[in-house]
Amino acid sequence: MSEWLVLALAMAAVSAVVLTIAVLNNRRVAADDDPSQTPDVIEYMVMMIGVVYAIVLGLAIAGVWEGRSAAQEYVRQEAQALHEVSARSSVYPAEVRKRIRADVDAYVAHVVRHEWRTMAEHGSLDAEGTRLLDRVRADVTDYRPTNDHEAESYQPLVDRVAAVDDARGARGQSAGATMPGVVWFGLVIGALVTVGLIFTLQIRRTRRELLLAGLFSALIAFLLFLIWDFDTPFGRGISATAEPFLDLFPGVAGT
């Protein structure tokens, strides 16, 4: 089932529950009850709790979005460093250059076709990707330059391989969920409290009040879904993509 369909169903269900409770609660109110007599302190408390929860939601969304953006940046750095390794190997003899580029292409193909799915499903890297990167490193570090021009390119190539390894490690650390369970507990409880407090304001069965109550609860559900979707940078709908690899290695990643 599509995540967006799940979102639509969840928003509809939350709104339906809130409206049903509002209608049933309204039947219990006496005919002479005056909603304008709600104590000011209750209105103030509802307002303050709503403001505090809105701040918490904003911080949570900013946090998971920052994590998603950082994960995408790690992918870009890794792809760019691999591209530099492939390009700078042009100073080496044809046999060495061909071997380096073939191993770089094999690593990129594995990341895009297989390791990406592993990160989405298990939140971690796989051993095959590590083995392929080690082979690229061996290709670069085991070669002994035969002239000054090759010697000048040797250390930059080694540095680029180290940058690939660093970016890959950071990508692996970003593959799992970023929000602690205790934060999710606070967000869910806060949502229940915030939505529940609107009933203290004695909502009537007018179309305007019911519409606002339904939209408010649907908005809370949508924001929680947004946080959940961003929480795993490589695993859900709005996730980091392999676009940098596809752009820099179209012949490898696209086949």
N, C-alpha and C positions, 0 to 999 in steps of 0.2 A: 504494500500500500504506500502511495506517495506521501512524503512527509507533509506536503502542503495540504493534502486531503485530510491527514490526521489533524493538522492545525485547524482547518475549517470545521471539522467535526467537534474538536475540543472547544473552540470558541462558541459554536452553536450550543453545545451541551451546557457549558458554564452559564451562558445567557439564559437558557431555558430553565436551569435550576434556580438561578437568582430571581427570575420573573415569577416562577411558580411559588417560591417562598414568599415573595412580595405580595402576590395575590392572596395566598392563604393567610398570611399574617394580617392583611388588611381586613379580612372577614372577622377577625377577632376584635377589631377596634370598635368601640362603642360609637353609636351614631352621633352623639354629642361631643365626641373627642375633638379637640382643637389642636391641629399639628403646629400651629404658630406658637404654642406654649412650650415648645421644646426648650429646656434649660440652656442658657447661653454657654454654660461650661461644657455641655455635651457637644455642641456645635464646634466649640473651640478645640476640644480633644480630637474630634473626628478630623478636623482640618489639619491639626498638627501631625497626627499619625499618618494621614495621607501624604503630607509634605515629606516627612521623614522616610516613608517607604518609597516615595518617588526618587529621593536622593539615593537610596540604597539600590534601587533598580538601575538608575543612571550609572552609578559606579560599577555595578556588575556588568552592564552592557559594555561600558568603556573598557573594562578589564579583559573580557573575552574577545572583544574586537582587537585590542592591542595584541593579545596572544595570537590571534589569527593572522594579523598583519606581520608580526615577527616571524611566524612560520613561513609565510610566503616570501619574506626577505631571505630567510635561510635557503630556500629553494633557489632563489635567484642567484645568491652568492655561490652556491654549489655548481649550478649550471655554468655560470660565467667563468669560474675557476677551471672547470673541465674544458671549456672552450679554449681558454688560454693554453692549457697543457697541449691540446691537440694542435693549436696554431703554432706555438713556439717550437714544437718538435720538428718544424720544417728545416731547422739548421742541422739536424742529425742525418746520418746516412739513410738512404732509402729503406733499407731493411729494418733499421731501428725505428724510423719514423712510421713505417707501415705497422709495425707491431704495437707501438704506443697508441696510434689512432684506432686500431682494431680493438684493443682492450678498452679504450675509452668508450667507443661505440657500444661494446658489449655491456659495459657498466650502465650506460645511459638507457639502453634498451631494457635491461633488467629492472631498473628503477621505475621506469614509466609503465611497463607492462605487468610487473609482478609485485615489486616492493611497495608500490603505491597502494595496492589492494591489501597487502599485509598490514600497512599502517592504519588503513581505514577499519579493518576488521579486528585487529589485535592491539593497535596502539603502540607498535614497536617496529624496529627494523628487522631484516632477516639476515641469516648467516651468509647466504649466497652473495648478497650485495657487498658485505664486508670482504669476502674472498675476492671478488672481482676488483674492488678498489685496491686491495693489497697487491694484486697482480699489476695494476697500473703503477703503483708506487715502486714495485720491483723493477719494472721496465725503465723507469726514470733514474732511480738511484743506483742501479747496478751497472749502468753504462758509464764507461770511462771516456771522457772527451779526448779527442786526438789532436785538436788544434785550439788556438786561442779563442776563436769564434764560438766553438762548441762549449769551451770552458766558461765563457761569459754567460751563456744561456743555461748552463747546468743548474746553478743555484736558484735563479728565478723559477725554473721548472719544478725544482724540489719544493720551493715555497708555495707554488700553486697547488701541488698535490697535498701539502699540509693544509692549505685553505679549504680544499675539497673535503678532507677528513674532518676538519673542524665544523664546517657547515653541515656535513652529514650527521655528525654527532648532535648538533643543535636541532636538526630536523627530527631526529629520533626522540629527543627529549620533549619536543613539542607535539608528538603524535598522539599522546593520550589526553584525557580530560584535564582541564586546568582548574576547574572550580572544586574546592573541597566539599565533602558531603555536609559538613556543618553549615556552610554557606547556603547550600540548597535547602537545608532544613529551615533556615531563617527566612529565605525567600518565599517558600511555600506557606509557612505559618504566617508570615507578614501579609501575604496575599489573602489568606482566609480571614485574618483579622480586619484588614482594610475593607474587603468586600462586605464582611459581616457587619461592620459598623454603619454602613449606609442604612441598615434597617432601624437604627436608633433614631433616625430622622423622620420616622413615621411616613414612609413613602405611600402615597395614595395610588389608586388604580387609574389615574389619568394617563392618557397616551404619552404625554411628554415625560412624566416621571418614570414610567416603565421603560421608555426608550432610553433615557439617560442611564438608568440602572443597568440595562442590558448592554449598552455600549461600554460602560465603565468596566464591567466584569469581563467583557470580550477583550478589551484593551489590555487588562492585566494578564489574561491568558496568552495573548499575542506576545507581550514583552517577555514573559517567562519562556515561551517557545523560542524566541529570538536568542535568549541567553543560552538555552540548551543547544540550539543549532550551532552557535559559534563556539561552544565549549570544547568541542573536539575539532581542531583545525583541519584535519585530513579525513574526517569520517562521516560528515553529514552534508546536507544540501548546499549551504553557503560555506564552502570549504576552500582551503588553499589548493591551487591547481598546479599541474606540471607544465604550465604554459612556457616558463623559461627554458625547460629542456626541449619542448616541441619547437620553440622558435630558433634555438641555437643548433639543434641537431634534427632538422626536419626529415632528413633521409633515413635516420636511424629510428627515431621515435614514431614516425608516421607509418612505418611498414609493419 
